[in-house]
Amino acid sequence: MDRLPYDVIVIGGSFAGLSAAMQLARARRRVLVIDAGRPRNRFSHAAHGFLGQDGRAPAAILDEARAQLLAYPTADLVAGEAEHARQSDEGFAVTLASGERVAASRLIIATGVVDELPDLPGVRERWGVTVLHCPYCHGYEVAGGQLGVLATDDMAIHQALLIPDWGEVTLFTNGLPAPDAAQMAQLRARGVRVETEPVAAVVGKTPALDAIKLRDGRILPLDALFVASRTRLASPLAAQLGCACDEGPFGPIIRTDPTKETTVPGVFAAGDAARVPHNITFASADGVMAGLAAHRALISSQ
């Protein structure tokens, strides 16, 4: 079934997308959210550092947010995968995996990113619980323990210098070049130990983490492991529309101006797909800006 045109389609129903849609619904514009149901933080048991929501499960926050959005009569939500987007007579047309087609004058991409984790036994099944990416999101909960940083690129040095505020830290270079003399001096000043023997596995009763096993057979006790994962865009829609991307510190991000409009007029992007650093507070704020800007763009076109 094809739906009547909307003012704005928001692709992605997590923190950025729902925040954008809320602004448009409150402006009494017809807004559709398309949500594939795979938020990046679905592996975490609790969100932290989000004002007023500290310690709540991300899924519970999103459930409440969806209910609040859908209380507005001009807001709709469809569960599904947006597979293709193009410019059309109405502005933009989006085709879902179900075959349904929808159209709108403006488009907001809030599809997020996918973490590409190291291919190391024990990492994936602990992701978001004891294998972590952000000390500001999770550091307090593991504070005081033995903490590790698994190097995946040059960002590991920066991460290892941050994390001693939460515990005793070991940097595992895991086959990457050892820190240079200046970096070693910084790490020593922060009390960071450096282990150059490659890592064989993360061990313990999942999702807990007890230790890291090195290839030489040594077992080092550990309570949590931080990994600066590489990321990729979770959706091809920005590329299909011709939106320019930049290479960020962790992976590609959609290029936007201060109002969150992309290089394609009428297409906005918000959240982890369009910014660094990443967390749900930043994503929500991004969504608010994108929603406001999309509304103002609608007004200017009238």
PyMOL commands that set and color helices and strands:
alter all, ss='L'
color gray80, all
select helices_A, chain A and resi 15-26+40-43+58-70+124-126+135-142+155-165+181-189+237-241+272-274+280-300
alter helices_A, ss='H'
color red, helices_A
select strands_A, chain A and resi 6-11+31-35+75-79+82-88+91-96+101-109+113-116+131-132+146-150+168-172+193-195+199-203+211-214+219-221+224-227+230-233+245-247+252-254+267-269
alter strands_A, ss='S'
color yellow, strands_A
deselect
rebuild
show_as cartoon
